[in-house]
């Protein structure tokens, strides 16, 4: 698979405890992106953050860190991201979703392994 230089970056901000059906939401989103053959997805776990309710979520509290912020990043063509958006909408009940233009400078390792 190749990506054109002009692509789109989809960012999904959710909470670690969010769920979709029987899976953590972040896992369900990545699996669905893979099923729809999007170029790739990465889940980033935050150590500190807050959202609409302004409640801090942190690893600094002297208890097991729970409900930490997560960001899922997916880069692909505008058309493939547009096709993914209605599916994503059915999976999410909250959170934040952003889109921005991205320039793909390199994709893959150059060995064709994908």
C-alpha positions in Angstrom: 0.0 0.0 0.0 1.2 3.5 -0.8 0.0 6.8 0.5 -0.1 10.0 -1.5 1.9 12.9 -0.2 -1.3 14.8 0.7 -3.2 12.9 3.3 -5.4 13.5 6.4 -4.6 12.9 10.1 -7.5 11.8 12.2 -7.0 12.2 15.9 -9.4 10.6 18.4 -9.2 11.7 22.0 -10.9 9.2 24.4 -10.6 7.8 27.9 -8.9 4.5 28.7 -12.1 3.2 30.4 -14.4 3.9 27.3 -15.8 0.8 25.8 -17.6 -0.4 22.7 -19.6 -3.6 23.0 -17.2 -6.1 24.7 -13.9 -4.3 23.9 -12.0 -1.3 25.1 -13.0 1.5 22.7 -9.4 2.1 21.6 -9.0 -1.5 20.6 -12.4 -1.6 18.8 -11.4 1.5 16.8 -8.0 0.1 15.8 -9.5 -3.2 14.8 -12.2 -1.5 12.7 -9.6 0.7 11.0 -7.6 -2.4 10.2 -10.6 -4.2 8.9 -11.4 -1.2 6.6 -7.8 -1.3 5.4 -6.7 2.1 6.6 -3.0 2.7 6.3 -2.3 2.4 10.1 -3.3 3.4 13.6 -1.4 4.2 16.7 -2.8 4.5 20.3 -0.9 6.9 22.6 -1.5 6.7 26.3 -1.3 10.0 28.2 0.2 10.5 31.7 -1.9 13.6 32.4 -4.9 15.2 30.9 -8.4 16.5 31.3 -11.4 16.8 29.1 -14.8 18.6 29.0 -15.5 18.0 32.7 -12.1 19.4 33.7 -11.4 16.4 35.9 -7.6 15.5 35.9 -6.6 12.1 34.9 -3.0 11.3 36.0 -0.5 8.7 36.9 0.8 10.8 39.8 -2.0 9.9 42.3 -0.8 7.3 44.9 -3.2 4.7 43.5 -3.2 2.6 40.4 -3.5 4.9 37.4 -7.0 4.5 35.9 -9.0 6.1 33.2 -6.0 7.8 31.6 -6.4 9.8 28.4 -5.7 8.1 25.1 -5.1 9.5 21.6 -5.6 7.4 18.5 -3.9 8.7 15.4 -4.8 7.4 11.9 -3.3 8.8 8.7 -4.8 8.0 5.3 -6.4 9.6 2.2 -9.3 11.9 2.6 -11.6 9.4 0.9 -10.7 6.5 3.3 -11.0 8.7 6.3 -14.3 10.0 5.1 -15.6 6.4 4.7 -14.4 5.6 8.3 -16.1 8.6 9.9 -19.7 7.2 9.9 -18.4 3.9 11.4 -16.5 5.8 14.1 -19.6 7.9 14.9 -21.5 4.7 15.8 -18.7 3.6 18.1 -18.3 6.8 20.1 -20.6 8.4 22.7 -18.1 11.1 23.8 -14.6 12.2 23.3 -13.1 14.6 20.8 -12.3 13.9 17.1 -10.1 16.2 15.0 -9.0 16.2 11.4 -6.1 18.0 9.9 -4.1 17.9 6.6 -0.9 16.0 6.7 2.0 15.6 4.3 3.3 12.0 4.1 7.1 12.1 3.7 7.6 8.4 4.2 5.4 5.4 4.7 6.8 1.9 5.4 10.4 0.7 5.7 11.1 0.7 2.0 11.4 -3.1 1.9 7.7 -3.6 0.7 6.8 -5.5 3.9 4.0 -2.9 4.7 
